[in-house]
Amino acid sequence: MKFSKASLSAAAAALLLFCSVPMFAQESKNQQLVENWYRDVIMSGHVDQASKYMADDYIEHDPTISGGRAGFVQHYSDASARPPMAKPAEAFAKGDYVVLVWERSDKDPGTSTSYKYFMYDVARVKNGKIQEHWDNMKASMPVPPPSSIPAAQLGHGDAPPGVPMKNTYDVSSLKYTPEEQKNIDTAVGYYRDCVQSHHPELVDNFLAKNEINHNPNDPKTPPGLMAMLSSRFPKPEPLHKELDPLPNLLLAKNNMVLFMYDEEAKDPSEKTYQVDRFEMVRFKDGRIVEHWDVANRRVNAQGWKLEWCSKAGRNDCPTP
């Protein structure tokens, strides 16, 4: 019996859909679990329910919390540690991972102008419980000693082919569709070629002309952003072969791509600790149409951007 190419393609598509349904259902369950956990335990302070959501050997990467699940319960028993009640601005699940993004309001410390910035939570779910959690909290006081993490729980499971990330965490559950892989390639290309190699002339390969940038310090248009980068890095470098550094976690779901970087910071006592930085983009028609990161106006190193934009006389500057 012979089969036409069309019938074979249809059969392959049907098989892919059949295999994807259980995965999507589990991702949906994971997302609901994490959203309920965040609402009930973190925002509402029902720490007595922590064991309902969190594994006994839970790993916490927030630098202000130490001691696994017990340390988490102790931390959020204090009402002042709880974030305000809100719905996430963005949320998605991929494999064992769930991403929650929160819009926050603040005032510029110099001008008292109101502005928006974003916070991130990433959780890893396994066997119906939250196993691991990251956010982008920084330490305003000396950090507690970090919890010891058993070697068996450190990174294992190779990244999917063509996904550039370090083997830091368990990414064995991640599998990407061809469209998600294209989005990954484009997002990686933008950061590698335009941001890190300093080639603004390539920006149209990656960003939509009406791309929205949510960084409260950067120019709001792609031409403004590229002009700012060109002023800081006037000499382009040979195109890099890969991102440097590689992200510690790279997640893509439908039209969203998120990069997470483990970085070093120093607390007020000059003790070094790990903090996580996030970059997230949304795609439409093969181009990046929206960008979020962790920037706010409490970091002095960001001040030069507002000053540069004002002196350049641009009309796409954020409100100072």
Secondary structure as UniProt FT lines:
FT   HELIX           5..37
FT   HELIX           38..43
FT   HELIX           47..49
FT   HELIX           50..53
FT   STRAND          54..60
FT   TURN            63..64
FT   HELIX           68..76
FT   HELIX           79..81
FT   STRAND          90..94
FT   TURN            95..96
FT   STRAND          97..107
FT   TURN            109..111
FT   STRAND          114..126
FT   TURN            127..128
FT   STRAND          129..135
FT   HELIX           151..153
FT   TURN            161..162
FT   TURN            172..173
FT   HELIX           178..189
FT   HELIX           190..196
FT   HELIX           200..205
FT   STRAND          207..213
FT   TURN            216..217
FT   HELIX           222..232
FT   STRAND          249..253
FT   TURN            254..255
FT   STRAND          256..266
FT   TURN            268..269
FT   STRAND          272..284
FT   TURN            285..286
FT   STRAND          287..293
FT   HELIX           300..302
FT   HELIX           303..311
FT   TURN            312..313
//
